Amino acid sequence: MKNLKVLIVDDEEMSLFLLEMILMDKGISHLDKAQNGREALEMYEDSLCETPYDAVFLDIQLPDINGLEVLKRIRQVEDGADYRATIIMATGDSSLETIQKSLIDFDADDHVSKPYCRDEIHEALVKNAVL
């Protein structure tokens, strides 16, 4: 397996920790964490100058900029960078409308439910060719 670089964006400390443990169990050791949208955007943009992220787990409900807006801005940055990360949205609200909006309207690659489940994370990583 290649050395993957993943960004986790979630404002809940326990969710960050749980997802970090799940990803480390999958052999992903280069993990960065952000607790709000502004920090995530800054980290993502900075990564394009060095080693871009292979995947981003992005919570939809964030305290400053919601995850859908962060996703939209990331995709705008990628247009100019000729690079595209796999972005997996996460939310406790698993309504069809929320999933459709993140996947279709905002160009996410996948969606997982919170609380995070090891099998669902693994499936999303495999399905999107991250693992």
PyMOL commands that place a pseudoatom at each C-alpha (Angstrom):
pseudoatom trace, name=CA, resn=MET, resi=1, chain=A, elem=C, hetatm=0, pos=[0.000, 0.000, 0.000]
pseudoatom trace, name=CA, resn=LYS, resi=2, chain=A, elem=C, hetatm=0, pos=[1.228, 3.481, -0.843]
pseudoatom trace, name=CA, resn=ASN, resi=3, chain=A, elem=C, hetatm=0, pos=[1.837, 5.998, 1.917]
pseudoatom trace, name=CA, resn=LEU, resi=4, chain=A, elem=C, hetatm=0, pos=[-1.562, 7.692, 2.097]
pseudoatom trace, name=CA, resn=LYS, resi=5, chain=A, elem=C, hetatm=0, pos=[-2.152, 11.193, 3.387]
pseudoatom trace, name=CA, resn=VAL, resi=6, chain=A, elem=C, hetatm=0, pos=[-5.596, 11.852, 4.877]
pseudoatom trace, name=CA, resn=LEU, resi=7, chain=A, elem=C, hetatm=0, pos=[-7.251, 14.930, 6.370]
pseudoatom trace, name=CA, resn=ILE, resi=8, chain=A, elem=C, hetatm=0, pos=[-9.987, 14.447, 8.979]
pseudoatom trace, name=CA, resn=VAL, resi=9, chain=A, elem=C, hetatm=0, pos=[-12.300, 17.422, 9.568]
pseudoatom trace, name=CA, resn=ASP, resi=10, chain=A, elem=C, hetatm=0, pos=[-14.672, 17.209, 12.521]
pseudoatom trace, name=CA, resn=ASP, resi=11, chain=A, elem=C, hetatm=0, pos=[-15.467, 19.576, 15.383]
pseudoatom trace, name=CA, resn=GLU, resi=12, chain=A, elem=C, hetatm=0, pos=[-16.112, 16.738, 17.843]
pseudoatom trace, name=CA, resn=GLU, resi=13, chain=A, elem=C, hetatm=0, pos=[-12.956, 15.551, 19.602]
pseudoatom trace, name=CA, resn=MET, resi=14, chain=A, elem=C, hetatm=0, pos=[-14.306, 12.019, 20.129]
pseudoatom trace, name=CA, resn=SER, resi=15, chain=A, elem=C, hetatm=0, pos=[-15.213, 11.677, 16.440]
pseudoatom trace, name=CA, resn=LEU, resi=16, chain=A, elem=C, hetatm=0, pos=[-11.733, 12.825, 15.421]
pseudoatom trace, name=CA, resn=PHE, resi=17, chain=A, elem=C, hetatm=0, pos=[-10.179, 10.284, 17.761]
pseudoatom trace, name=CA, resn=LEU, resi=18, chain=A, elem=C, hetatm=0, pos=[-12.427, 7.411, 16.624]
pseudoatom trace, name=CA, resn=LEU, resi=19, chain=A, elem=C, hetatm=0, pos=[-11.838, 8.044, 12.920]
pseudoatom trace, name=CA, resn=GLU, resi=20, chain=A, elem=C, hetatm=0, pos=[-8.103, 8.422, 13.535]
pseudoatom trace, name=CA, resn=MET, resi=21, chain=A, elem=C, hetatm=0, pos=[-8.016, 5.006, 15.262]
pseudoatom trace, name=CA, resn=ILE, resi=22, chain=A, elem=C, hetatm=0, pos=[-10.015, 3.362, 12.443]
pseudoatom trace, name=CA, resn=LEU, resi=23, chain=A, elem=C, hetatm=0, pos=[-7.713, 4.804, 9.773]
pseudoatom trace, name=CA, resn=MET, resi=24, chain=A, elem=C, hetatm=0, pos=[-4.561, 3.881, 11.673]
pseudoatom trace, name=CA, resn=ASP, resi=25, chain=A, elem=C, hetatm=0, pos=[-5.863, 0.304, 11.912]
pseudoatom trace, name=CA, resn=LYS, resi=26, chain=A, elem=C, hetatm=0, pos=[-6.090, 0.393, 8.102]
pseudoatom trace, name=CA, resn=GLY, resi=27, chain=A, elem=C, hetatm=0, pos=[-2.388, 1.264, 7.911]
pseudoatom trace, name=CA, resn=ILE, resi=28, chain=A, elem=C, hetatm=0, pos=[-2.830, 4.973, 7.232]
pseudoatom trace, name=CA, resn=SER, resi=29, chain=A, elem=C, hetatm=0, pos=[-0.314, 6.784, 9.381]
pseudoatom trace, name=CA, resn=HIS, resi=30, chain=A, elem=C, hetatm=0, pos=[-0.149, 10.265, 7.809]
pseudoatom trace, name=CA, resn=LEU, resi=31, chain=A, elem=C, hetatm=0, pos=[-3.252, 11.828, 9.321]
pseudoatom trace, name=CA, resn=ASP, resi=32, chain=A, elem=C, hetatm=0, pos=[-3.906, 15.506, 9.801]
pseudoatom trace, name=CA, resn=LYS, resi=33, chain=A, elem=C, hetatm=0, pos=[-6.871, 16.834, 11.770]
pseudoatom trace, name=CA, resn=ALA, resi=34, chain=A, elem=C, hetatm=0, pos=[-8.867, 20.055, 11.592]
pseudoatom trace, name=CA, resn=GLN, resi=35, chain=A, elem=C, hetatm=0, pos=[-11.726, 21.068, 13.867]
pseudoatom trace, name=CA, resn=ASN, resi=36, chain=A, elem=C, hetatm=0, pos=[-13.328, 23.719, 11.666]
pseudoatom trace, name=CA, resn=GLY, resi=37, chain=A, elem=C, hetatm=0, pos=[-13.810, 24.630, 8.024]
pseudoatom trace, name=CA, resn=ARG, resi=38, chain=A, elem=C, hetatm=0, pos=[-11.326, 27.499, 7.863]
pseudoatom trace, name=CA, resn=GLU, resi=39, chain=A, elem=C, hetatm=0, pos=[-8.531, 25.366, 9.261]
pseudoatom trace, name=CA, resn=ALA, resi=40, chain=A, elem=C, hetatm=0, pos=[-9.418, 22.546, 6.839]
pseudoatom trace, name=CA, resn=LEU, resi=41, chain=A, elem=C, hetatm=0, pos=[-9.337, 24.851, 3.809]
pseudoatom trace, name=CA, resn=GLU, resi=42, chain=A, elem=C, hetatm=0, pos=[-5.987, 26.297, 4.836]
pseudoatom trace, name=CA, resn=MET, resi=43, chain=A, elem=C, hetatm=0, pos=[-4.490, 22.840, 5.406]
pseudoatom trace, name=CA, resn=TYR, resi=44, chain=A, elem=C, hetatm=0, pos=[-5.876, 21.560, 2.100]
pseudoatom trace, name=CA, resn=GLU, resi=45, chain=A, elem=C, hetatm=0, pos=[-4.538, 24.511, 0.104]
pseudoatom trace, name=CA, resn=ASP, resi=46, chain=A, elem=C, hetatm=0, pos=[-1.124, 24.248, 1.797]
pseudoatom trace, name=CA, resn=SER, resi=47, chain=A, elem=C, hetatm=0, pos=[-0.953, 20.530, 0.985]
pseudoatom trace, name=CA, resn=LEU, resi=48, chain=A, elem=C, hetatm=0, pos=[-1.178, 21.245, -2.747]
pseudoatom trace, name=CA, resn=CYS, resi=49, chain=A, elem=C, hetatm=0, pos=[2.219, 22.968, -2.557]
pseudoatom trace, name=CA, resn=GLU, resi=50, chain=A, elem=C, hetatm=0, pos=[3.831, 19.893, -1.010]
pseudoatom trace, name=CA, resn=THR, resi=51, chain=A, elem=C, hetatm=0, pos=[2.093, 16.514, -0.801]
pseudoatom trace, name=CA, resn=PRO, resi=52, chain=A, elem=C, hetatm=0, pos=[-1.638, 16.673, -1.573]
pseudoatom trace, name=CA, resn=TYR, resi=53, chain=A, elem=C, hetatm=0, pos=[-4.162, 14.740, 0.480]
pseudoatom trace, name=CA, resn=ASP, resi=54, chain=A, elem=C, hetatm=0, pos=[-5.318, 11.445, -0.988]
pseudoatom trace, name=CA, resn=ALA, resi=55, chain=A, elem=C, hetatm=0, pos=[-8.587, 11.623, 0.936]
pseudoatom trace, name=CA, resn=VAL, resi=56, chain=A, elem=C, hetatm=0, pos=[-10.553, 13.993, 3.140]
pseudoatom trace, name=CA, resn=PHE, resi=57, chain=A, elem=C, hetatm=0, pos=[-13.190, 12.927, 5.675]
pseudoatom trace, name=CA, resn=LEU, resi=58, chain=A, elem=C, hetatm=0, pos=[-15.336, 16.019, 6.037]
pseudoatom trace, name=CA, resn=ASP, resi=59, chain=A, elem=C, hetatm=0, pos=[-18.105, 16.485, 8.604]
pseudoatom trace, name=CA, resn=ILE, resi=60, chain=A, elem=C, hetatm=0, pos=[-21.066, 18.398, 7.191]
pseudoatom trace, name=CA, resn=GLN, resi=61, chain=A, elem=C, hetatm=0, pos=[-21.899, 20.151, 10.481]
pseudoatom trace, name=CA, resn=LEU, resi=62, chain=A, elem=C, hetatm=0, pos=[-18.987, 22.445, 11.392]
pseudoatom trace, name=CA, resn=PRO, resi=63, chain=A, elem=C, hetatm=0, pos=[-19.060, 25.510, 13.659]
pseudoatom trace, name=CA, resn=ASP, resi=64, chain=A, elem=C, hetatm=0, pos=[-17.782, 28.154, 11.228]
pseudoatom trace, name=CA, resn=ILE, resi=65, chain=A, elem=C, hetatm=0, pos=[-18.145, 27.119, 7.583]
pseudoatom trace, name=CA, resn=ASN, resi=66, chain=A, elem=C, hetatm=0, pos=[-20.369, 24.100, 6.993]
pseudoatom trace, name=CA, resn=GLY, resi=67, chain=A, elem=C, hetatm=0, pos=[-18.848, 21.071, 5.326]
pseudoatom trace, name=CA, resn=LEU, resi=68, chain=A, elem=C, hetatm=0, pos=[-20.780, 21.527, 2.089]
pseudoatom trace, name=CA, resn=GLU, resi=69, chain=A, elem=C, hetatm=0, pos=[-19.278, 24.991, 1.633]
pseudoatom trace, name=CA, resn=VAL, resi=70, chain=A, elem=C, hetatm=0, pos=[-15.813, 23.627, 2.492]
pseudoatom trace, name=CA, resn=LEU, resi=71, chain=A, elem=C, hetatm=0, pos=[-16.310, 20.909, -0.132]
pseudoatom trace, name=CA, resn=LYS, resi=72, chain=A, elem=C, hetatm=0, pos=[-17.382, 23.478, -2.723]
pseudoatom trace, name=CA, resn=ARG, resi=73, chain=A, elem=C, hetatm=0, pos=[-14.278, 25.607, -2.034]
pseudoatom trace, name=CA, resn=ILE, resi=74, chain=A, elem=C, hetatm=0, pos=[-11.963, 22.580, -2.137]
pseudoatom trace, name=CA, resn=ARG, resi=75, chain=A, elem=C, hetatm=0, pos=[-13.328, 21.598, -5.548]
pseudoatom trace, name=CA, resn=GLN, resi=76, chain=A, elem=C, hetatm=0, pos=[-12.788, 25.190, -6.764]
pseudoatom trace, name=CA, resn=VAL, resi=77, chain=A, elem=C, hetatm=0, pos=[-9.162, 25.105, -5.598]
pseudoatom trace, name=CA, resn=GLU, resi=78, chain=A, elem=C, hetatm=0, pos=[-8.666, 21.734, -7.286]
pseudoatom trace, name=CA, resn=ASP, resi=79, chain=A, elem=C, hetatm=0, pos=[-9.872, 23.093, -10.635]
pseudoatom trace, name=CA, resn=GLY, resi=80, chain=A, elem=C, hetatm=0, pos=[-6.804, 25.315, -10.769]
pseudoatom trace, name=CA, resn=ALA, resi=81, chain=A, elem=C, hetatm=0, pos=[-4.458, 22.715, -9.316]
pseudoatom trace, name=CA, resn=ASP, resi=82, chain=A, elem=C, hetatm=0, pos=[-5.183, 19.828, -11.711]
pseudoatom trace, name=CA, resn=TYR, resi=83, chain=A, elem=C, hetatm=0, pos=[-5.599, 17.508, -8.730]
pseudoatom trace, name=CA, resn=ARG, resi=84, chain=A, elem=C, hetatm=0, pos=[-8.596, 15.865, -7.078]
pseudoatom trace, name=CA, resn=ALA, resi=85, chain=A, elem=C, hetatm=0, pos=[-8.737, 14.232, -3.652]
pseudoatom trace, name=CA, resn=THR, resi=86, chain=A, elem=C, hetatm=0, pos=[-11.337, 11.682, -2.629]
pseudoatom trace, name=CA, resn=ILE, resi=87, chain=A, elem=C, hetatm=0, pos=[-13.761, 13.511, -0.360]
pseudoatom trace, name=CA, resn=ILE, resi=88, chain=A, elem=C, hetatm=0, pos=[-15.997, 11.483, 1.927]
pseudoatom trace, name=CA, resn=MET, resi=89, chain=A, elem=C, hetatm=0, pos=[-18.688, 13.462, 3.703]
pseudoatom trace, name=CA, resn=ALA, resi=90, chain=A, elem=C, hetatm=0, pos=[-19.790, 12.492, 7.219]
pseudoatom trace, name=CA, resn=THR, resi=91, chain=A, elem=C, hetatm=0, pos=[-22.934, 13.381, 9.085]
pseudoatom trace, name=CA, resn=GLY, resi=92, chain=A, elem=C, hetatm=0, pos=[-25.239, 12.179, 11.805]
pseudoatom trace, name=CA, resn=ASP, resi=93, chain=A, elem=C, hetatm=0, pos=[-28.117, 13.300, 9.584]
pseudoatom trace, name=CA, resn=SER, resi=94, chain=A, elem=C, hetatm=0, pos=[-28.352, 10.494, 7.058]
pseudoatom trace, name=CA, resn=SER, resi=95, chain=A, elem=C, hetatm=0, pos=[-31.439, 11.859, 5.309]
pseudoatom trace, name=CA, resn=LEU, resi=96, chain=A, elem=C, hetatm=0, pos=[-31.670, 11.244, 1.585]
pseudoatom trace, name=CA, resn=GLU, resi=97, chain=A, elem=C, hetatm=0, pos=[-31.712, 14.994, 0.954]
pseudoatom trace, name=CA, resn=THR, resi=98, chain=A, elem=C, hetatm=0, pos=[-28.450, 15.561, 2.834]
pseudoatom trace, name=CA, resn=ILE, resi=99, chain=A, elem=C, hetatm=0, pos=[-26.731, 12.668, 1.080]
pseudoatom trace, name=CA, resn=GLN, resi=100, chain=A, elem=C, hetatm=0, pos=[-27.954, 13.788, -2.345]
pseudoatom trace, name=CA, resn=LYS, resi=101, chain=A, elem=C, hetatm=0, pos=[-26.839, 17.346, -1.740]
pseudoatom trace, name=CA, resn=SER, resi=102, chain=A, elem=C, hetatm=0, pos=[-23.304, 16.321, -0.731]
pseudoatom trace, name=CA, resn=LEU, resi=103, chain=A, elem=C, hetatm=0, pos=[-22.840, 13.720, -3.468]
pseudoatom trace, name=CA, resn=ILE, resi=104, chain=A, elem=C, hetatm=0, pos=[-24.595, 15.265, -6.447]
pseudoatom trace, name=CA, resn=ASP, resi=105, chain=A, elem=C, hetatm=0, pos=[-24.858, 18.982, -5.855]
pseudoatom trace, name=CA, resn=PHE, resi=106, chain=A, elem=C, hetatm=0, pos=[-21.444, 19.437, -4.226]
pseudoatom trace, name=CA, resn=ASP, resi=107, chain=A, elem=C, hetatm=0, pos=[-19.414, 16.687, -5.938]
pseudoatom trace, name=CA, resn=ALA, resi=108, chain=A, elem=C, hetatm=0, pos=[-18.425, 14.558, -2.941]
pseudoatom trace, name=CA, resn=ASP, resi=109, chain=A, elem=C, hetatm=0, pos=[-17.128, 11.076, -3.705]
pseudoatom trace, name=CA, resn=ASP, resi=110, chain=A, elem=C, hetatm=0, pos=[-18.949, 9.260, -0.923]
pseudoatom trace, name=CA, resn=HIS, resi=111, chain=A, elem=C, hetatm=0, pos=[-20.869, 9.612, 2.322]
pseudoatom trace, name=CA, resn=VAL, resi=112, chain=A, elem=C, hetatm=0, pos=[-20.561, 7.868, 5.697]
pseudoatom trace, name=CA, resn=SER, resi=113, chain=A, elem=C, hetatm=0, pos=[-22.757, 8.090, 8.765]
pseudoatom trace, name=CA, resn=LYS, resi=114, chain=A, elem=C, hetatm=0, pos=[-21.773, 9.118, 12.251]
pseudoatom trace, name=CA, resn=PRO, resi=115, chain=A, elem=C, hetatm=0, pos=[-20.968, 7.679, 14.655]
pseudoatom trace, name=CA, resn=TYR, resi=116, chain=A, elem=C, hetatm=0, pos=[-18.198, 6.229, 12.537]
pseudoatom trace, name=CA, resn=CYS, resi=117, chain=A, elem=C, hetatm=0, pos=[-18.311, 2.504, 11.835]
pseudoatom trace, name=CA, resn=ARG, resi=118, chain=A, elem=C, hetatm=0, pos=[-15.133, 0.575, 10.994]
pseudoatom trace, name=CA, resn=ASP, resi=119, chain=A, elem=C, hetatm=0, pos=[-16.805, -1.473, 8.219]
pseudoatom trace, name=CA, resn=GLU, resi=120, chain=A, elem=C, hetatm=0, pos=[-18.439, 1.543, 6.588]
pseudoatom trace, name=CA, resn=ILE, resi=121, chain=A, elem=C, hetatm=0, pos=[-15.139, 3.470, 6.585]
pseudoatom trace, name=CA, resn=HIS, resi=122, chain=A, elem=C, hetatm=0, pos=[-13.328, 0.469, 5.075]
pseudoatom trace, name=CA, resn=GLU, resi=123, chain=A, elem=C, hetatm=0, pos=[-16.012, 0.093, 2.396]
pseudoatom trace, name=CA, resn=ALA, resi=124, chain=A, elem=C, hetatm=0, pos=[-15.807, 3.780, 1.456]
pseudoatom trace, name=CA, resn=LEU, resi=125, chain=A, elem=C, hetatm=0, pos=[-12.015, 3.643, 1.188]
pseudoatom trace, name=CA, resn=VAL, resi=126, chain=A, elem=C, hetatm=0, pos=[-12.056, 0.533, -0.979]
pseudoatom trace, name=CA, resn=LYS, resi=127, chain=A, elem=C, hetatm=0, pos=[-14.971, 1.665, -3.157]
pseudoatom trace, name=CA, resn=ASN, resi=128, chain=A, elem=C, hetatm=0, pos=[-13.204, 4.957, -3.912]
pseudoatom trace, name=CA, resn=ALA, resi=129, chain=A, elem=C, hetatm=0, pos=[-9.839, 3.266, -4.593]
pseudoatom trace, name=CA, resn=VAL, resi=130, chain=A, elem=C, hetatm=0, pos=[-8.101, 4.962, -1.668]
pseudoatom trace, name=CA, resn=LEU, resi=131, chain=A, elem=C, hetatm=0, pos=[-7.082, 1.569, -0.203]
for i in range(1, 131): cmd.bond("trace and resi %d" % i, "trace and resi %d" % (i + 1))
show_as sticks, trace
zoom trace
